[in-house]
């Protein structure tokens, strides 16, 4: 049962909602799913995931959409709010046997109208590199070379156009030489055309290069760096081979990771309930946070890289300051596990001058939107132009959203009263300064064992700002490998990791020397090294996990039931919001003023 308003029945599905900026509407004509539109029986299946890429073609319709439903993978032209979806013409459709797709990611650097590189992770641990435009399968990673890779391309006899082609593949489930567990997250390394990172439910992450092979025997590893609850190993072999790096992080599954907007930091959330943020180049632990209860399932960065939001099995969203390595707020609105969190870069705003006062209808608010509001694609640049001597007041609002297994969509505003508390700060509250650069202060990249999140700095007055000298010293003090991500990528690709290990050999604990050459069969010994020293049961009430009364509690702007099945996707685009549920329906919500075509008759 669907309703457009705020119906009385709890099970009513909402098709529109209103925020300060206006009315968001569900666009039935822009719904994507399997061609037969039959709800997918989701019991026992992996979550539906969605990936977007823009091919920059000259037609102006370069958006492409990939999603997985059960053992099927679809690749469509995404027409958004402009035109109705044509489900009868997928560019590519693949049906897998013996395993199911779990996640995927496009390489945006190499995407063209003629070719696109798509990584697909699977429930049996494999990672596949495909080109859904050319309908090619380039490589298969984490699979024994002797295994048979079966491929069959069937043409629909009733249709001879390119859109009707269906590919069937059987990825035979044999012993994987690198990791046998389910792939939970796969992403291309920012700024790289060949490096990608893969996380598994085993708690391990692996760095691959598409130009290298995986070898025919189980890899042997040597320790590069270790710290509290993590260890990083390089692959020891006479010739360069995959994986380039193996990360062992925390205990239990590594559920998701996300790169910072500048590509220099990596945020990971695990089933042990910890958020861990690493400097990706130097392989240093920057900071940690513990969930209020249970595992953390999802993570995202703010557009300027200053804040991280997580969600998980405690039904909460948690806001963590990257600069201060501290929880600054929690949000309670969901009634079950939070499956996805995402910032809305197109609603996050900076207002210079006195903050706008608003109390009135949604229509009245439209008249105020012309004053001082910038979209997030310019927010970061405007923040970077300001300095600590600029006396003009600034009002900042970060918008983020969350979806969960309770089938609800929540939108949240992180405002200056949370970022800059006017009252004296309590021991657990966090001071941040939005006018500073995104680089962390000195000391934020401490050694791998002790993090700034483990101690409580004294409260700071609101007018304080981080000294520029501290910011500039941070990089020279903490990097194993200096320079931008590009230089880091080149060093990873050439496997000069041994040099980085020697440069910091004296800083490593003596027990590192006894590790020797660790094979994949020595998992028990490896787990002993990386076992966390922090007792999760004793973190409540500490900076790692403040009590509920010690940090501000956010309330959602809106909290609407928008599906019958648990929600698994939330993506903010410039003219719409995209959500998806486990039944396999990918829904488009038009932003206020962005719906340019009317609904087809009978679509509502």
PyMOL commands that set and color helices and strands:
alter all, ss='L'
color gray80, all
select helices_A, chain A and resi 28-30+162-164+362-368+376-385+416-419+452-454+468-478+485-493+497-503+505-507+510-515+523-530+536-538+548-550
alter helices_A, ss='H'
color red, helices_A
select strands_A, chain A and resi 2-3+13-14+16-19+22-26+50-54+63-69+72-77+92-97+101-106+118-122+127-131+136-141+149-154+166-171+183-188+195-200+204-209+220-227+230-236+245-249+254-259+265-270+274-279+284-290+296-301+307-312+316-321+326-332+338-343+349-352+394-404+408-414+517-519+552-554+558-561+567-572+576-581+586-590
alter strands_A, ss='S'
color yellow, strands_A
deselect
rebuild
show_as cartoon
